[in-house]
Amino acid sequence: MSEATLPEDFDAEAYLDLNPDVKKACVEPAAHYLAFGHKEHRSYKRGSDKRSRFLDRIGSLENFVWLLNRIPGYMAPALHLSKPVPAQLDQDLVRRVMAAYRRAYAAFDAGAGFWDVWHQSLKKPIHDALSGSNIDAAAQVLRDPASSPFFWGFDAVAKAPEGSQEPHQHVLSRLNSKVDWRELYALWLCDSLTSFAEIVGARRVDYPEIEIDKTLGGRDKPFDVDSMLDAVEREIGVEISFPNPFPEELGLRSRRGIIGFRSIQSIYQGWRIAQLSNGNPDFKVMEIGAGLGRTAYFAHLFGVKNYTIVDLPLTNAAQGYFLGRVLGEKEISLGGESSSASVRIIANSDIAMHSESYDLIVNVDSWTEMMSDVAREYWDFARKATRTVLSINHEYNPHTVSDLYKGVNGVRATRHPYPMRRGYIEELISW
Ligand SMILES: C[S@@+](CC[C@H](N)C(=O)[O-])C[C@H]1O[C@@H](n2cnc3c(N)ncnc32)[C@H](O)[C@@H]1O
């Protein structure tokens, strides 16, 4: 077998840039090329013009580009973590969250599915703290979710359980194992933020059929998060903020707070709900399976304040604490409380006796994650409680949201790809 020889135009610096895994491994570039690179057909020199340099970069991003809505014609900024949060006067809120949790858990029927069982066992120490009598222990888990798996499964501010990876790291390194996942994550966040700016009309949409050169020209420009958000604010006339009541939330740094993936999704969802409200100040929304409650926060910011969340007991506790902190304790009411606050958080067990009507029921990334019979129970509830459902879900699991309504007499639906995240479908279902 013939020995490999180094090409005359081999460029060691370019080889490292184009092959970030080699750079990371601190291997001598020429030796790596001779031993492996030539067999793997790795690029070893930069293209000579703008277009081929650009294609080199896109090539190095590999399958990751399929997550994006546009070619990344910019450099993404480095990610940051939210800072430690000063001591809080939150004892009343903690007590309320504990009381609501105990009440919800007493009525909780474990065994309905993956969420209920797996999460309840993974999060046993959280359960113990919230259902015990030590307020400081409960406050500790509520204030610092990044140090435990409390939010695992519904928010990224969480410590991965033994043997698991941070969820974005998991997704991104599966798509591209060469580039550091944080770099890809930053690009993904910038892309999502750009989508949001385009959707609200703060930015003209890219037109790749004739504007590719514009993209190539902007290749090395840094992405300016705050300028993008300034434009959004000008367009929608609302001051935006991304509250970080918890330390160690990872995301883009901005004047308005650290912006992680769930926040960008939620700002769109809150805006979309406000759009569907048509400016009606009494518009009444229920969200089933609301994660941390970030969408409720943004809907509130955009003027939709009558908002009820239904969720499992542990997620309820996270929502109660988060929304109590970011909206104010008086703005929320928790399960079992008799307050007239307009943002309410109730337990899934309360739904059987719940007879109120809503202008809109929202479900995001949740109905297709539940057991199909649980999703159907919520669907049957929604048929009685509202005439319009907004669903944003993937269709990867055996049952889909359209299975619930297809062929049902008098039910209409519009469907389009969810514009903020590939692989999700947005459906507006009415009757
Ligand atoms: C994947 S998370 C999505 C959270 C949020 N909608 C988002 O997109 O960030 C699934 C959500 O469904 C909730 N959930 C799971 N089973 C549920 C049930 N039986 N009743 C109500 N909510 C449930 C979880 O607690 C969580 O809030």
The ligand as an SDF file (V2000), in Angstrom:
LIG
                    3D

 27 29  0  0  0  0  0  0  0  0999 V2000
  -41.6820   18.5580   27.3720 C   0  0  0  0  0  0  0  0  0  0  0  0
  -42.4480   19.5000   28.6260 S   0  0  0  0  0  0  0  0  0  0  0  0
  -42.9300   20.9280   27.6860 C   0  0  0  0  0  0  0  0  0  0  0  0
  -43.1080   22.1150   28.5510 C   0  0  0  0  0  0  0  0  0  0  0  0
  -43.4590   23.4170   27.8380 C   0  0  0  0  0  0  0  0  0  0  0  0
  -44.7540   23.3500   27.2280 N   0  0  0  0  0  0  0  0  0  0  0  0
  -42.3850   23.7640   26.8310 C   0  0  0  0  0  0  0  0  0  0  0  0
  -42.6330   23.6140   25.6220 O   0  0  0  0  0  0  0  0  0  0  0  0
  -41.3090   24.2100   27.2460 O   0  0  0  0  0  0  0  0  0  0  0  0
  -43.9800   18.6190   28.9100 C   0  0  0  0  0  0  0  0  0  0  0  0
  -44.9340   19.3110   29.8600 C   0  0  0  0  0  0  0  0  0  0  0  0
  -46.1240   18.5050   29.9880 O   0  0  0  0  0  0  0  0  0  0  0  0
  -46.4010   18.3440   31.3800 C   0  0  0  0  0  0  0  0  0  0  0  0
  -47.1870   17.1160   31.6100 N   0  0  0  0  0  0  0  0  0  0  0  0
  -46.8020   15.8270   31.4810 C   0  0  0  0  0  0  0  0  0  0  0  0
  -47.8160   14.9940   31.8190 N   0  0  0  0  0  0  0  0  0  0  0  0
  -48.8640   15.7800   32.1480 C   0  0  0  0  0  0  0  0  0  0  0  0
  -50.2100   15.5220   32.5890 C   0  0  0  0  0  0  0  0  0  0  0  0
  -50.6610   14.2880   32.7550 N   0  0  0  0  0  0  0  0  0  0  0  0
  -51.0100   16.5910   32.8450 N   0  0  0  0  0  0  0  0  0  0  0  0
  -50.5570   17.8710   32.6820 C   0  0  0  0  0  0  0  0  0  0  0  0
  -49.3220   18.1540   32.2850 N   0  0  0  0  0  0  0  0  0  0  0  0
  -48.4690   17.1350   32.0130 C   0  0  0  0  0  0  0  0  0  0  0  0
  -45.0190   18.3450   32.0150 C   0  0  0  0  0  0  0  0  0  0  0  0
  -45.0630   18.5470   33.4140 O   0  0  0  0  0  0  0  0  0  0  0  0
  -44.3880   19.5100   31.2680 C   0  0  0  0  0  0  0  0  0  0  0  0
  -44.8130   20.7400   31.7660 O   0  0  0  0  0  0  0  0  0  0  0  0
  1  2  1  0
  2  3  1  0
  2 10  1  0
  3  4  1  0
  4  5  1  0
  5  6  1  0
  5  7  1  0
  7  8  2  0
  7  9  1  0
 10 11  1  0
 11 12  1  0
 11 26  1  0
 12 13  1  0
 13 14  1  0
 13 24  1  0
 14 15  1  0
 14 23  1  0
 15 16  2  0
 16 17  1  0
 17 18  1  0
 17 23  2  0
 18 19  1  0
 18 20  2  0
 20 21  1  0
 21 22  2  0
 22 23  1  0
 24 25  1  0
 24 26  1  0
 26 27  1  0
M  CHG  2   2   1   9  -1
M  END
$$$$
